[in-house]
Amino acid sequence: MGNRTIILFGFSGSGKSTVANAIGSRLGLRVIHPSSILRDIIENRKVDTANTVHNKGFWESPEGMGMFLDRLREKVPPDVAADKIILREAKKGSVVIDSWSLPWLAKNGIKIYLKADLSTRAERVAARDRMTYKRALHAIIIKDRETRKLFRRVYGFDIRRDTQVFNFIIPTSHKSKNEVTEEIIKLINKQTSIFDSSETARNLSLLKHA
């Protein structure tokens, strides 16, 4: 388990950053929040992958939305530089990463889609960021739509439709952080057990035919 890379994807309000922190704490893994790296790059700060933070409410704020929309107009958005850094960290292992793009870019890792309906996501963002439901709904609709367009333009994948990359898709609309965390850990343990069993069988077969 120690060298595992766990990649969580989900649209705004799905719970991916909160759950990433919980899984990292439970399993003793590093946690990387790409939104923190992206913000460092945009604001010309030194990127510190050991101390990334979840920018709670920033990207839905007027300043954050302005920064978000500005980067969409760039031919090569800062997301590309951020993704290169995140990919290196994913390859090192022993990490949990919540990312909008990594499930499609990384070749390694257990990839999990945390899926919540739009109204639930808006309610969560509104409560988290202390804004009205209407404002939260407007912000995440724009963020969902424009991020999807950005990655289709830059990378060619569709974050809404190309779900075949995921090992697991977990509905989170009516579940608490603890419930989602427990479900993920059980799935990871099960997959690790299957992997270990398959690896043992393969090694025994090699010994038998040596």
C-alpha positions, -999 to 999 in steps of 0.1 A, spaced: 0 0 0 29 24 8 39 29 -28 4 33 -42 -6 63 -62 -43 72 -57 -59 98 -80 -92 113 -72 -113 132 -98 -146 150 -94 -162 183 -104 -164 212 -79 -182 202 -48 -178 164 -53 -156 162 -22 -123 151 -38 -100 175 -19 -116 168 15 -115 130 9 -79 132 -4 -69 147 29 -88 120 48 -73 91 28 -38 106 31 -42 108 69 -56 73 72 -31 56 50 0 77 58 3 89 22 15 123 9 -14 145 -3 -10 169 -33 -36 194 -43 -29 205 -79 -50 236 -76 -24 249 -51 4 242 -76 -15 259 -104 -21 290 -82 17 292 -73 26 291 -110 0 317 -120 12 340 -92 49 334 -99 56 317 -66 80 289 -59 61 256 -61 65 235 -30 50 200 -36 55 190 0 32 217 13 3 221 -11 -30 233 3 -67 230 -7 -77 265 -18 -111 264 -2 -134 288 -19 -107 307 -38 -115 295 -73 -152 303 -69 -144 338 -56 -144 368 -79 -106 369 -79 -103 332 -84 -129 331 -112 -110 360 -129 -77 341 -127 -95 310 -139 -110 327 -170 -78 345 -178 -58 313 -181 -84 298 -205 -74 324 -231 -37 314 -231 -25 293 -259 -5 272 -235 -22 276 -202 -3 272 -169 -22 239 -163 4 223 -187 33 232 -164 14 222 -133 5 188 -148 42 181 -156 50 186 -119 21 166 -107 29 137 -131 64 135 -116 49 133 -81 24 106 -92 53 84 -105 71 86 -72 41 68 -55 30 70 -19 6 98 -27 -30 109 -30 -37 135 -56 -70 152 -64 -69 164 -100 -91 174 -129 -66 161 -155 -43 134 -140 -67 104 -145 -62 109 -183 -25 118 -182 -10 94 -157 -2 58 -167 0 46 -131 -23 49 -101 -57 38 -89 -81 63 -105 -114 71 -87 -142 94 -99 -162 109 -71 -196 117 -87 -222 140 -72 -252 157 -88 -252 194 -96 -276 206 -69 -256 187 -42 -224 202 -54 -238 237 -55 -251 233 -19 -217 221 -7 -198 249 -24 -223 275 -10 -219 262 25 -181 258 22 -175 292 7 -203 311 25 -221 322 -6 -256 320 -19 -267 288 -36 -274 307 -68 -239 322 -69 -223 288 -62 -244 271 -89 -234 298 -114 -197 295 -105 -195 257 -108 -214 256 -140 -189 280 -156 -159 261 -140 -172 227 -152 -179 239 -187 -148 259 -193 -124 233 -177 -139 207 -200 -134 229 -230 -98 237 -219 -87 201 -216 -104 191 -249 -84 219 -266 -51 212 -249 -51 175 -244 -79 161 -265 -98 142 -238 -133 149 -225 -135 149 -187 -173 144 -188 -175 116 -213 -142 97 -212 -148 78 -180 -132 45 -191 -100 55 -174 -114 51 -139 -110 20 -118 -140 31 -97 -168 55 -99 -183 64 -65 -215 84 -60 -211 109 -32 -243 130 -33 -258 114 -1 -226 103 17 -205 119 43 -167 124 40 -162 94 64 -185 72 44 -167 79 11 -133 75 27 -142 41 41 -156 30 8 -125 40 -11 -102 23 14 -121 -9 12 -119 -8 -26 -82 -1 -26 -75 -29 -1 -96 -53 -23 -77 -42 -54 -44 -45 -37 -53 -80 -25 -63 -91 -60 -30 -76 -73 -9 -94 -47 -27 -127 -54 -21 -123 -91 15 -114 -86 20 -144 -63 4 -167 -88 26 -153 -116 58 -158 -95 48 -194 -86 42 -201 -123 76 -188 -132 93 -209 -105 74 -240 -117 87 -235 -152 122 -224 -143 
